[in-house]
Amino acid sequence: MKPIAHSSDFCGCPGRVASDFSRRGFLQRSSAGFGWLALSGLLPAAPRQQFAAPAKNIIFCFMDGGPSHVDTFDPKPMLTKYQGKKIGADAVSNRSQSSANRVWMGSPWNFEQRGESGLWVSDLFPHLAGVADKLCVVRSMVGELPLHGQQNLLLHTGRILGQAPSLGAWVSYGLGSENRNLPGYVVLNNDWVPNGGLENFGSSFLPASHQATRIRARGTPVDNIAPMGSAELQKLKLSLIAQQDREFATQASDANPIEGAIANYETAFRMQSAIPEIADISNEPEYMRQFYGIDSADEHQRYYASQALRARRLVEAGVRFVEITCPSFDGNNSPWDQHGLLKKNHEKNARITDQSVAALIADLEQRGLLDETIVLWAGEMGRTPHTPKVTATCGRDHHVNAYSIFMAGGGIKGGMAYGESDEFGNAAVVNPVDIHDIHATILHLMGVDHELLTFRHGGRDERLTDVHGRMLRDLLV
């Protein structure tokens, strides 16, 4: 298979600026640019899909802060058996918060085998337990640094330092959006920007048209979404801005960012009617609102449930990549980051998210969308199976030597666990997996070879997985 050719079309591909004598240049100069606006509106971003694949969309349920793997999907009876016993020097790792004097701590939740598959899920997630046969749990994830910012950036961009496009931006760049009125990448934000900042959702050196559009859980979904004047006036404003940007582009050494900005203006114009309609869930039937938990007494669960339902509506409308963040509560640095009060706050986070994620999976399946939609549930790390001292209010600390995530739908095998951590959940010992492998597998399920989806930047062909990544065939149907 030949590498993807670079071009300079309006969809934001890398390459040289088009000549003034090109068809594009002619259309840009004609009729104040409206010939170009019309053409760009008719031509969607050229997809770079390389082979037939089951998945068309991704919904990423980001569990910011690091859910505890040994309390959710990776049962460890040895932790209960040896609770309170020192872990010893052999269990110490410089990639987690550990010392020989720390002690093992068992899970405060029971585990049971769920569904026909017998997948282990703890009592922390009663609703996800009901869709266990749809879940593929990876129990052998390995990270790089036990720091939220670095791990968040690694999860989203494949780099601990950021300065690279996010997974959502790469998917948007690679496949575009199926709906010209909506962006290819949307983040359903719950009033919280995770550690690592907006780089988690950025396009970096990819054209700006592929960065995330953020939609809030409460209040006005998107700033300035309501037009300030008539449609005709909006078109005139857009034309003027586009003309000024094009004049500036002729003097710039790289016109791609400017063209990306023009594309963003045009998408924003079309979004003024599309986004309010999708964001408005008031017309959803009452049973669906109850199914997702929108009528919950917990305001944070209401916010999350609303965003989960919007996620379904967005992929239904053709958005390629949707991410849902968790709401922060009680001033937590990261919602799932329980160094103390593990039982209280993990239960709070589970109450906020469990019902809505399970409902999303079931709803997608009922609508025939799960087979073409990957649902990814992941935090940036796990939590230590040990603690300084077992108390009623103790917690677990940062852990990247072994943790769990799950995927469902989109060509992923359901009802299975892949990889293993050791008997204490302290290290991955069978089929270790890093985030590059997950990224490579997701792109494959979308019909893209992770080694061939590249963008020329800084003198080299950059890609999401850099020099890493392997496709995990054992996870595929």
C-alpha positions in Angstrom: 0.0 0.0 0.0 1.4 3.4 -1.0 1.7 6.2 1.6 -1.0 8.8 1.6 -0.2 11.5 -0.9 0.0 15.1 0.4 -2.1 17.7 -1.3 -3.1 21.3 -0.9 -6.8 21.1 -1.2 -9.1 23.2 1.1 -9.7 20.3 3.5 -6.5 21.3 5.2 -4.0 18.8 3.8 -0.3 19.7 4.0 1.4 21.0 0.9 2.2 24.1 -1.1 -0.1 27.1 -1.3 -2.1 26.9 -4.5 -1.1 29.2 -7.4 -3.1 32.3 -8.1 -3.9 30.7 -11.5 -5.5 27.6 -10.0 -9.2 27.0 -10.0 -9.2 27.7 -6.3 -7.5 31.0 -6.7 -10.0 32.0 -9.4 -13.0 31.1 -7.2 -11.5 32.9 -4.3 -11.2 36.1 -6.3 -14.6 35.9 -8.0 -17.7 37.4 -6.6 -16.1 38.4 -3.3 -15.2 34.8 -2.7 -18.7 33.4 -2.8 -17.9 31.0 -5.6 -15.2 29.5 -3.4 -17.6 29.4 -0.4 -20.1 27.6 -2.5 -17.6 25.1 -3.8 -16.1 24.4 -0.3 -19.5 23.9 1.1 -20.3 21.3 -1.5 -17.0 19.4 -1.1 -16.5 17.6 2.2 -13.0 17.0 3.6 -11.4 14.3 1.5 -11.3 11.1 3.6 -8.0 9.2 3.9 -9.7 5.9 4.7 -7.5 3.2 3.2 -9.6 0.0 3.5 -13.1 -1.0 4.5 -13.7 -1.0 8.2 -16.6 -1.4 10.6 -16.3 1.9 12.6 -17.4 5.3 11.4 -17.4 7.2 14.7 -15.8 7.3 18.2 -17.2 8.3 21.5 -14.5 8.7 24.1 -15.7 8.7 27.7 -12.7 10.3 29.5 -12.5 9.4 33.2 -10.2 12.2 34.2 -8.0 11.5 37.3 -7.5 7.8 37.1 -10.1 5.2 38.1 -8.8 2.4 40.3 -8.4 -0.8 38.2 -8.4 -3.1 41.2 -11.8 -1.6 42.2 -13.5 -1.7 38.8 -12.5 -4.4 36.3 -9.5 -6.2 37.7 -10.4 -8.2 40.8 -7.5 -9.1 43.1 -8.4 -11.4 46.1 -4.8 -11.3 47.2 -5.2 -7.7 48.2 -7.9 -8.6 50.7 -6.0 -11.6 51.9 -2.8 -9.5 52.6 -4.5 -6.2 53.5 -2.4 -4.3 56.0 0.8 -6.2 55.2 3.8 -4.3 53.9 4.4 -4.5 50.2 8.2 -4.9 50.6 11.0 -3.7 48.4 10.2 -6.0 45.5 6.9 -4.3 44.9 8.3 -0.7 44.8 8.3 1.1 41.5 9.7 4.5 40.6 6.8 4.9 38.2 4.2 4.9 41.0 3.9 6.5 44.4 5.4 3.6 46.4 7.7 2.6 49.2 8.5 -0.6 50.9 6.6 0.4 54.0 3.2 1.0 52.3 0.6 -1.7 52.8 -1.7 -3.6 50.5 -5.4 -2.6 50.5 -8.3 -4.7 49.3 -11.2 -3.4 47.4 -14.2 -2.1 49.4 -16.5 -3.4 46.6 -17.4 -7.0 45.6 -16.7 -8.4 42.2 -19.0 -10.6 40.2 -18.9 -12.3 36.9 -21.5 -10.6 34.7 -23.5 -11.5 31.6 -23.1 -14.7 29.5 -19.4 -13.9 29.1 -18.7 -13.9 32.8 -16.7 -10.7 32.6 -15.6 -9.5 36.1 -17.2 -6.1 37.0 -17.3 -4.7 40.5 -20.5 -3.6 42.3 -19.2 0.0 41.7 -20.7 -0.2 38.2 -24.2 -1.9 38.4 -25.3 -0.4 35.1 -22.2 -1.3 33.2 -22.4 -4.8 34.6 -25.7 -5.0 32.6 -23.8 -4.5 29.3 -20.8 -6.5 30.3 -21.1 -8.7 27.2 -20.4 -5.6 25.0 -17.2 -4.6 26.9 -13.6 -5.5 26.0 -11.6 -4.7 29.1 -7.8 -4.2 28.6 -6.3 -5.0 32.0 -2.6 -4.6 31.1 -2.3 -0.9 30.2 1.1 0.7 31.0 1.8 4.4 31.1 5.0 6.5 31.3 4.8 9.0 34.2 2.5 9.0 37.3 1.6 12.6 36.7 -1.9 13.8 35.6 -0.8 16.4 33.0 1.7 14.1 31.3 -0.5 11.1 31.3 -3.5 13.1 30.0 -1.4 14.4 27.1 -0.1 10.9 26.4 -3.6 9.5 26.4 -4.9 12.2 24.1 -1.9 13.0 21.8 0.5 10.1 22.2 3.2 12.5 23.7 3.8 13.2 27.3 4.9 16.8 26.4 1.9 17.5 24.2 2.7 19.8 21.3 1.0 17.3 19.0 -2.5 16.8 17.6 -5.0 14.9 19.7 -6.5 11.6 18.7 -9.8 13.4 17.8 -7.9 15.9 15.6 -6.2 13.0 13.8 -9.5 11.2 13.2 -11.0 14.4 11.9 -8.1 15.1 9.7 -8.1 11.5 8.4 -11.8 11.0 7.9 -13.5 14.4 8.0 -17.1 14.8 9.1 -20.1 13.2 7.5 -22.1 16.4 8.1 -20.9 19.6 6.5 -22.9 21.6 9.1 -21.0 20.1 12.0 -17.3 19.8 12.9 -15.5 16.5 12.8 -14.4 16.7 16.5 -16.5 17.8 19.4 -15.7 17.8 23.1 -18.7 17.7 25.4 -17.2 19.6 28.3 -18.5 19.5 31.9 -17.0 22.9 32.9 -13.6 21.4 33.6 -10.4 21.5 31.6 -8.2 18.5 32.6 -4.6 18.7 33.6 -2.5 19.2 30.5 -4.9 21.9 29.4 -6.5 22.5 26.0 -3.6 20.8 24.2 -5.6 17.6 25.1 -8.2 18.7 22.5 -6.0 20.7 20.1 -4.9 20.2 16.5 -1.3 21.4 17.0 0.4 21.4 13.6 -2.7 20.0 11.8 -5.0 22.6 10.3 -7.0 24.5 12.9 -10.2 23.2 11.3 -9.5 19.8 13.1 -9.3 21.1 16.7 -12.2 20.3 19.0 -15.4 22.3 19.2 -16.4 22.4 22.9 -20.0 22.2 24.0 -20.9 23.0 27.6 -23.1 20.9 29.8 -25.0 23.9 31.2 -25.8 27.3 30.1 -25.3 28.3 26.5 -23.8 25.3 24.8 -21.4 27.3 22.6 -20.3 30.9 22.8 -21.7 33.3 20.2 -23.8 30.5 18.6 -26.8 32.7 18.2 -26.4 35.0 15.1 -26.3 38.7 15.9 -27.9 39.6 12.6 -29.6 38.2 9.5 -28.2 35.4 7.5 -27.4 37.8 4.7 -25.5 40.0 7.1 -23.6 37.0 8.4 -22.6 36.0 4.9 -21.3 39.5 4.2 -19.2 39.5 7.4 -17.9 36.0 6.5 -17.0 37.1 3.0 -15.1 40.2 4.3 -13.1 38.2 6.8 -12.3 35.5 4.3 -11.1 38.1 1.8 -8.8 39.7 4.4 -7.5 36.3 5.5 -6.8 35.3 1.9 -4.8 38.5 1.3 -2.8 37.8 4.4 -2.3 34.2 3.3 -0.6 35.3 0.1 2.1 37.0 2.2 2.5 34.1 4.7 5.1 31.4 4.5 2.5 28.8 5.4 -1.1 29.4 4.4 -2.5 26.2 6.0 -3.3 27.8 9.4 -5.0 30.7 7.6 -7.0 28.4 5.4 -7.9 26.4 8.5 -9.3 29.5 10.1 -11.4 30.3 7.0 -12.8 26.8 7.1 -13.6 27.3 10.8 -15.5 30.5 10.1 -17.6 28.7 7.5 -18.3 25.7 9.7 -19.2 28.1 12.6 -21.7 29.8 10.3 -23.4 26.6 9.4 -23.2 25.5 13.1 -25.5 28.4 14.1 -28.5 26.3 13.1 -27.2 22.8 13.6 -25.7 23.0 17.1 -28.7 24.4 19.0 -30.9 21.8 17.5 -28.6 18.9 18.5 -27.8 20.4 21.9 -31.5 20.8 22.7 -32.5 17.4 24.3 -35.8 18.7 25.6 -37.6 16.9 22.8 -36.2 13.6 23.8 -39.0 11.3 25.3 -39.2 11.1 29.0 -38.3 7.4 29.1 -35.0 8.2 27.3 -34.3 11.0 29.8 -34.8 8.6 32.6 -32.7 5.9 30.9 -29.7 8.2 30.7 -30.3 9.7 34.2 -31.1 13.2 33.1 -33.7 13.6 35.8 -31.3 12.6 38.6 -31.3 14.5 41.9 -27.5 14.7 41.5 -26.7 17.8 39.4 -23.4 16.4 38.3 -25.1 13.2 37.1 -27.6 15.4 35.2 -24.8 17.3 33.5 -23.0 14.1 32.5 -26.2 12.3 31.3 -27.1 15.3 29.1 -23.7 15.2 27.5 -23.9 11.4 27.0 -27.3 11.8 25.2 -25.8 14.6 23.1 -23.0 12.3 22.2 -25.4 9.9 20.7 -27.2 12.7 18.8 -23.9 14.0 17.4 -22.7 10.6 16.0 -26.2 10.1 14.7 -25.7 13.4 12.8 -22.3 12.4 11.4 -19.7 13.8 13.8 -16.6 11.5 13.7 -15.2 12.0 17.2 -17.0 13.0 20.3 -15.3 13.2 23.8 -17.2 13.5 27.1 -15.3 14.8 30.1 -16.3 14.2 33.7 -17.7 17.0 35.9 -15.5 18.1 38.8 -17.0 18.3 42.3 -15.9 19.3 45.8 -12.9 21.2 44.3 -11.2 17.9 43.2 -8.1 18.4 41.2 -9.2 15.6 38.9 -12.6 13.9 39.4 -11.3 10.3 39.8 -8.2 11.3 41.7 -8.9 9.8 45.1 -5.7 10.0 47.3 -8.2 9.9 50.2 -11.9 9.1 50.6 -11.6 6.4 48.0 -14.9 4.8 48.8 -17.0 8.0 49.0 -15.6 9.7 45.9 -15.2 6.7 43.6 -18.9 5.9 44.4 -19.7 9.5 43.6 -17.9 9.3 40.3 -19.5 6.0 39.5 -23.0 7.4 40.3 -22.3 10.3 37.9 -21.2 8.3 35.0 -22.2 4.6 35.3 -25.8 4.8 34.2 -25.2 7.2 31.4 -22.3 5.3 29.8 -24.3 2.0 30.0 -27.3 3.7 28.6 -25.2 5.2 25.7 -23.9 1.7 24.8 -27.4 0.2 24.9 -29.0 3.1 23.1 -26.4 2.9 20.3 -27.0 -0.8 20.0 -30.8 -0.4 19.9 -30.5 2.1 17.0 -28.1 0.0 15.1 -25.2 2.4 15.7 -23.0 0.4 18.0 -21.5 -1.8 15.3 -20.2 1.4 13.6 -19.3 3.4 16.8 -16.4 2.7 19.1 -17.0 3.6 22.7 -13.8 4.1 24.5 -13.8 4.4 28.4 -10.4 5.4 29.8 -8.6 7.4 32.4 -5.1 8.5 32.1 -3.8 6.0 34.7 -4.8 3.6 37.4 -4.3 3.7 41.2 -2.0 2.0 43.5 -3.1 -1.3 45.0 -1.4 -0.1 48.2 -1.7 2.8 50.6 0.4 4.4 53.4 -2.1 3.1 56.0 -5.5 1.4 55.7 -8.1 3.6 57.3 -11.7 4.4 56.8 -10.8 7.5 54.8 -7.7 6.3 53.0 -7.2 6.3 49.2 -5.0 5.1 46.4 -2.3 7.1 44.7 -1.1 7.4 41.1 -0.2 4.2 39.3 1.0 3.6 35.7 2.5 0.1 35.9 -0.9 -1.5 35.3 -4.4 -0.2 34.8 -7.6 -0.9 32.9 -9.7 0.7 30.2 -12.5 -0.7 28.1 -13.8 -0.4 24.5 -17.1 -1.5 23.0 -18.7 -1.6 19.6 -17.1 -0.7 16.2 -15.6 -4.1 15.5 -14.4 -4.8 19.1 -15.0 -8.2 20.7 -17.4 -8.0 23.6 -17.4 -9.8 26.9 -13.7 -10.3 27.1 -10.7 -9.2 29.1 -7.3 -8.8 27.4 -3.9 -8.9 29.3 -3.3 -9.5 32.9 -1.7 -7.7 35.9 0.0 -9.6 38.6 -1.8 -11.1 41.6 -1.8 -7.8 43.4 -2.5 -5.6 40.4 0.9 -3.9 40.8 2.4 -4.6 37.3 1.3 -5.7 33.8 2.6 -9.3 33.3 0.7 -10.7 30.3 0.3 -8.8 27.0 1.3 -5.3 28.2 -0.4 -2.6 26.2 0.5 1.1 25.8 -1.7 3.9 24.5 0.0 3.8 21.1 -1.3 0.3 20.7 -4.9 1.5 21.5 -4.5 4.4 19.1 -3.3 2.1 16.3 -6.1 -0.3 16.9 -8.8 2.5 16.9 -7.4 3.9 13.6 -7.4 0.4 12.1 -11.1 0.0 13.1 -11.8 3.3 11.3 -10.1 2.0 8.1 -6.8 3.8 8.6 -3.3 2.4 8.9 -1.6 4.3 11.7 1.7 4.2 10.0 0.3 5.8 6.8 -1.8 8.6 8.3 0.9 11.3 8.3 1.4 15.0 8.1 4.6 16.7 7.0 5.8 18.9 9.8 9.2 20.1 10.9 11.0 18.2 8.1 9.4 14.8 8.9 6.2 12.8 8.4 4.5 13.0 11.8 1.9 10.5 12.9 -0.3 9.9 15.9 1.7 6.9 17.1 5.1 8.4 16.3 7.5 5.4 16.1 5.3 3.2 18.3 2.1 1.3 18.1 0.8 -2.1 17.1 -2.6 -3.1 16.1 -4.2 -5.5 18.7 -5.8 -8.1 16.5 -7.0 -10.2 19.4 -9.4 -7.5 20.3 -11.2 -7.5 16.9 -14.3 -9.4 16.0 
